[in-house]
Amino acid sequence: MAGEGGVTASHVIKPLTPETFPAWLALAQKHNGVWGGCYCSYFHGDTEATVKSEYDGPTFKQRLVEEGVAHAALVFDGEHAIAWCEYGSSAELPGIYHRKQYDAGETTPAPWRITCFFVDRDHRRSGVAREALDGALELIALAGGGEVVSFPNELVRGKKTSSSFLHNGTRAMFEKAGFAFERHLGLRKTVMRKTIPPARA
């Protein structure tokens, strides 16, 4: 049962920081770097100080965290991170799928986007991805709020979809979190949007 702050009795949301990076890395390494070894770096671009091609996945991600340009809500079960939801600005996360199609229909770019989820194999199908999403929205509120856009998949009824295609969650999960459907991208991706008010001081 969720309580205040989008946590359960045993789960706590923490931001991805240099202090929580080791727990994030342990989760990624437990699953062989996740999503084919990308270490949740696929959507990131280069920065002035860090060029992706010059580093392995863990080092690249760590450098971005230290630079303050990699954001995620981590779900902790005790001392262990069991899930994350990656979010950030469009400048931080430029590498979205169907970007030309998205940009062509985007008249008012959102300051925030959500691009990736990952859940520990031992905690899947238990609502943890939704906890991570709620945690990301709370962290966005603490950062001043604003419009958030994401690109979840729309599932085909009666057709089983591999989790590898659901790295950005499902339309149904985002609808339950209050996001509004806007349009389709490609065959199965969607554009969904929600405005998050700033957190009260």
KOLRORO-684351 format. One line per field, with one value per residue (C-alpha): x, y, z; residue number from 1. Coordinates in pm, 1 decimal, padded with zeros to 6 digits. Example, Ala and Ser with C-alpha at 12.3 -4.5 7.8 and 13.67 -1.06 7.14 Angstrom:
c1 = 01230.0 | 01367.0
c2 = -00450.0 | -00106.0
c3 = 00780.0 | 00714.0
n = 1 | 2
This chain:
c1 = 00000.0 | 00148.3 | 00195.4 | 00312.3 | 00592.6 | 00497.9 | 00662.5 | 00543.7 | 00610.9 | 00944.9 | 01034.9 | 01190.2 | 01251.1 | 01594.0 | 01738.4 | 02031.9 | 02334.5 | 02704.4 | 02605.0 | 02336.3 | 02523.7 | 02687.0 | 02342.5 | 02225.3 | 02534.1 | 02484.8 | 02132.9 | 02257.3 | 02542.7 | 02310.8 | 02133.3 | 02443.8 | 02426.0 | 02051.6 | 01897.8 | 02189.3 | 02455.1 | 02365.3 | 02375.4 | 02080.9 | 02291.0 | 02114.7 | 01910.7 | 02198.3 | 02416.3 | 02768.1 | 02844.0 | 03121.0 | 03327.3 | 03225.3 | 03204.1 | 03010.9 | 03237.1 | 03540.2 | 03407.6 | 03252.1 | 02887.1 | 02930.4 | 03199.2 | 03000.7 | 02692.7 | 02892.2 | 03051.9 | 02708.0 | 02581.3 | 02881.5 | 02819.8 | 02458.2 | 02313.6 | 02176.6 | 01858.4 | 01654.2 | 01422.4 | 01555.3 | 01327.7 | 01511.5 | 01422.7 | 01642.9 | 01994.7 | 01933.4 | 01802.8 | 01537.0 | 01412.5 | 01461.6 | 01282.3 | 01510.2 | 01402.7 | 01564.5 | 01557.9 | 01550.5 | 01912.2 | 02010.4 | 01810.3 | 01809.2 | 01825.1 | 01457.8 | 01305.8 | 01123.3 | 01277.3 | 01213.2 | 00847.4 | 00822.3 | 00992.6 | 00773.3 | 00458.9 | 00595.7 | 00484.1 | 00559.6 | 00857.4 | 00822.3 | 01104.9 | 01104.6 | 01092.0 | 01080.5 | 01269.3 | 01346.3 | 01242.3 | 01415.5 | 01295.5 | 01495.7 | 01387.6 | 01304.0 | 01052.4 | 00866.2 | 00487.1 | 00450.1 | 00386.2 | 00746.0 | 00763.7 | 00468.9 | 00648.3 | 00948.5 | 00727.1 | 00559.7 | 00901.9 | 01028.8 | 00727.0 | 00786.9 | 01150.7 | 01043.7 | 00803.1 | 01086.9 | 01294.6 | 01023.2 | 00771.9 | 00656.1 | 00530.9 | 00650.5 | 00636.4 | 00698.9 | 00681.4 | 00529.5 | 00424.6 | 00065.1 | 00010.9 | -00182.2 | -00462.5 | -00403.1 | -00045.4 | 00244.2 | 00512.3 | 00870.2 | 00980.5 | 01273.9 | 01024.8 | 00871.1 | 01170.8 | 00947.2 | 00648.8 | 00297.6 | 00029.5 | -00199.9 | 00047.4 | 00091.3 | -00284.3 | -00328.8 | -00065.2 | -00271.3 | -00092.3 | -00299.4 | -00255.4 | -00152.8 | -00049.9 | 00123.4 | 00488.3 | 00581.4 | 00375.8 | 00339.2 | 00487.3 | 00280.5 | 00333.3 | 00181.0 | 00192.6 | 00123.7 | 00191.9 | 00346.1 | 00299.3 | 00602.3 | 00633.5 | 00521.1 | 00800.2
c2 = 00000.0 | 00332.3 | 00603.3 | 00961.0 | 01031.4 | 00744.8 | 00478.9 | 00152.4 | 00036.1 | -00107.3 | 00100.7 | 00446.6 | 00677.9 | 00839.0 | 01047.5 | 00923.1 | 01105.1 | 01026.4 | 00881.0 | 00647.4 | 00561.8 | 00247.8 | 00102.8 | 00193.8 | 00030.3 | -00287.1 | -00321.7 | -00261.8 | -00510.3 | -00773.3 | -00764.9 | -00753.6 | -00380.2 | -00389.5 | -00351.7 | -00520.8 | -00358.0 | 00007.9 | 00096.5 | 00329.6 | 00554.6 | 00509.2 | 00829.6 | 01044.3 | 01253.1 | 01384.9 | 01674.3 | 01931.9 | 01724.8 | 01370.5 | 01201.1 | 00873.0 | 00689.5 | 00746.1 | 00553.8 | 00222.6 | 00228.5 | 00244.9 | 00513.4 | 00725.1 | 00709.4 | 00785.7 | 01090.2 | 01224.7 | 01171.5 | 01358.7 | 01639.6 | 01660.5 | 01578.6 | 01228.6 | 01202.0 | 00909.3 | 00813.3 | 00500.3 | 00265.7 | 00125.1 | -00187.8 | -00148.9 | -00076.2 | -00213.5 | -00028.3 | -00244.5 | -00012.4 | 00321.3 | 00570.7 | 00789.0 | 01147.9 | 01474.9 | 01764.2 | 01722.9 | 01843.2 | 01564.1 | 01296.6 | 01380.0 | 01025.6 | 00930.7 | 00689.5 | 00843.0 | 01180.0 | 01337.5 | 01239.8 | 01363.0 | 01696.5 | 01754.7 | 01744.4 | 01920.3 | 02282.6 | 02343.5 | 02134.0 | 02010.4 | 02093.5 | 01735.6 | 01391.2 | 01038.1 | 00788.0 | 00464.3 | 00225.2 | -00077.5 | -00317.7 | -00590.6 | -00930.2 | -01035.9 | -00751.8 | -00739.9 | -00738.5 | -00593.2 | -00225.4 | -00114.0 | 00055.7 | 00272.4 | 00359.7 | 00468.5 | 00681.1 | 00848.5 | 00907.2 | 01073.4 | 01304.8 | 01399.8 | 01480.0 | 01689.5 | 01877.1 | 01943.3 | 02077.8 | 02331.3 | 02120.3 | 02182.2 | 01982.5 | 01623.2 | 01419.0 | 01048.0 | 00781.8 | 00461.0 | 00166.0 | 00088.7 | -00282.1 | -00492.1 | -00677.5 | -01052.3 | -01020.2 | -01085.6 | -00817.2 | -00874.6 | -00657.8 | -00542.8 | -00342.0 | -00186.9 | 00010.3 | 00319.7 | 00152.4 | 00124.5 | 00370.2 | 00219.6 | 00286.7 | 00647.6 | 00698.5 | 00574.4 | 00829.6 | 01109.6 | 01149.8 | 01243.3 | 01063.8 | 01300.2 | 01103.2 | 00793.2 | 00758.6 | 00478.4 | 00161.3 | 00123.5 | 00422.7 | 00713.0 | 01070.5 | 01133.4 | 01448.6 | 01579.9 | 01910.4 | 01880.1 | 02172.5 | 02277.6 | 02123.5 | 02345.9 | 02495.2
c3 = 00000.0 | -00102.5 | 00153.3 | 00135.2 | -00108.0 | -00338.3 | -00123.5 | 00025.4 | 00377.4 | 00264.1 | -00043.6 | -00046.8 | -00342.8 | -00373.5 | -00657.6 | -00862.2 | -00719.6 | -00673.5 | -00333.8 | -00472.7 | -00792.7 | -00643.0 | -00565.9 | -00916.2 | -01065.6 | -00861.3 | -01003.3 | -01357.3 | -01321.2 | -01175.5 | -01512.8 | -01735.8 | -01790.5 | -01882.3 | -02228.0 | -02403.0 | -02186.8 | -02242.7 | -01870.8 | -01930.6 | -02152.8 | -02485.6 | -02466.0 | -02337.7 | -02563.8 | -02521.3 | -02288.8 | -02314.2 | -02071.9 | -02165.7 | -02505.1 | -02496.0 | -02739.1 | -02516.2 | -02213.5 | -02125.5 | -02020.1 | -01641.1 | -01658.0 | -01903.1 | -01681.8 | -01368.1 | -01527.5 | -01625.5 | -01271.7 | -01133.0 | -01383.6 | -01268.5 | -01611.9 | -01546.1 | -01341.3 | -01217.0 | -00935.8 | -00766.1 | -00573.4 | -00271.9 | -00079.2 | 00223.4 | 00101.0 | -00247.3 | -00552.0 | -00719.4 | -00995.0 | -01159.7 | -01378.6 | -01590.1 | -01654.2 | -01754.6 | -01996.0 | -02372.8 | -02376.3 | -02135.9 | -02318.5 | -02691.2 | -02828.6 | -02829.9 | -03081.5 | -03380.2 | -03297.4 | -03640.6 | -03623.9 | -03265.4 | -03336.8 | -03643.2 | -03429.6 | -03123.1 | -03112.2 | -02743.5 | -02628.9 | -02271.8 | -02029.2 | -01894.9 | -02052.5 | -01912.0 | -02124.7 | -01941.6 | -01666.3 | -01527.9 | -01257.8 | -01086.4 | -01219.7 | -00862.7 | -00819.1 | -01149.8 | -01183.0 | -00834.9 | -00911.5 | -00863.9 | -01205.5 | -01104.3 | -00780.0 | -00986.1 | -01211.2 | -00914.3 | -00761.9 | -01077.9 | -01086.6 | -00723.6 | -00795.8 | -01094.9 | -00867.6 | -00624.0 | -00915.6 | -00999.4 | -01189.9 | -01543.8 | -01837.8 | -01866.1 | -02185.9 | -02225.6 | -02494.0 | -02355.3 | -02566.1 | -02650.2 | -02599.7 | -02848.1 | -02674.0 | -02675.8 | -02797.2 | -02560.1 | -02571.6 | -02459.0 | -02168.9 | -02382.0 | -02586.7 | -02275.0 | -02152.9 | -02135.2 | -01971.8 | -02109.4 | -02207.7 | -01944.4 | -01662.3 | -01769.3 | -01801.2 | -01444.8 | -01339.2 | -01495.9 | -01829.4 | -02133.9 | -02464.8 | -02743.4 | -03053.1 | -03181.1 | -03280.8 | -03514.9 | -03478.9 | -03104.8 | -02923.6 | -02796.1 | -02685.0 | -02343.7 | -02138.1 | -01790.1 | -01615.6 | -01270.5 | -01031.1 | -00829.2 | -00485.5 | -00201.5 | 00003.1
n = 1 | 2 | 3 | 4 | 5 | 6 | 7 | 8 | 9 | 10 | 11 | 12 | 13 | 14 | 15 | 16 | 17 | 18 | 19 | 20 | 21 | 22 | 23 | 24 | 25 | 26 | 27 | 28 | 29 | 30 | 31 | 32 | 33 | 34 | 35 | 36 | 37 | 38 | 39 | 40 | 41 | 42 | 43 | 44 | 45 | 46 | 47 | 48 | 49 | 50 | 51 | 52 | 53 | 54 | 55 | 56 | 57 | 58 | 59 | 60 | 61 | 62 | 63 | 64 | 65 | 66 | 67 | 68 | 69 | 70 | 71 | 72 | 73 | 74 | 75 | 76 | 77 | 78 | 79 | 80 | 81 | 82 | 83 | 84 | 85 | 86 | 87 | 88 | 89 | 90 | 91 | 92 | 93 | 94 | 95 | 96 | 97 | 98 | 99 | 100 | 101 | 102 | 103 | 104 | 105 | 106 | 107 | 108 | 109 | 110 | 111 | 112 | 113 | 114 | 115 | 116 | 117 | 118 | 119 | 120 | 121 | 122 | 123 | 124 | 125 | 126 | 127 | 128 | 129 | 130 | 131 | 132 | 133 | 134 | 135 | 136 | 137 | 138 | 139 | 140 | 141 | 142 | 143 | 144 | 145 | 146 | 147 | 148 | 149 | 150 | 151 | 152 | 153 | 154 | 155 | 156 | 157 | 158 | 159 | 160 | 161 | 162 | 163 | 164 | 165 | 166 | 167 | 168 | 169 | 170 | 171 | 172 | 173 | 174 | 175 | 176 | 177 | 178 | 179 | 180 | 181 | 182 | 183 | 184 | 185 | 186 | 187 | 188 | 189 | 190 | 191 | 192 | 193 | 194 | 195 | 196 | 197 | 198 | 199 | 200 | 201
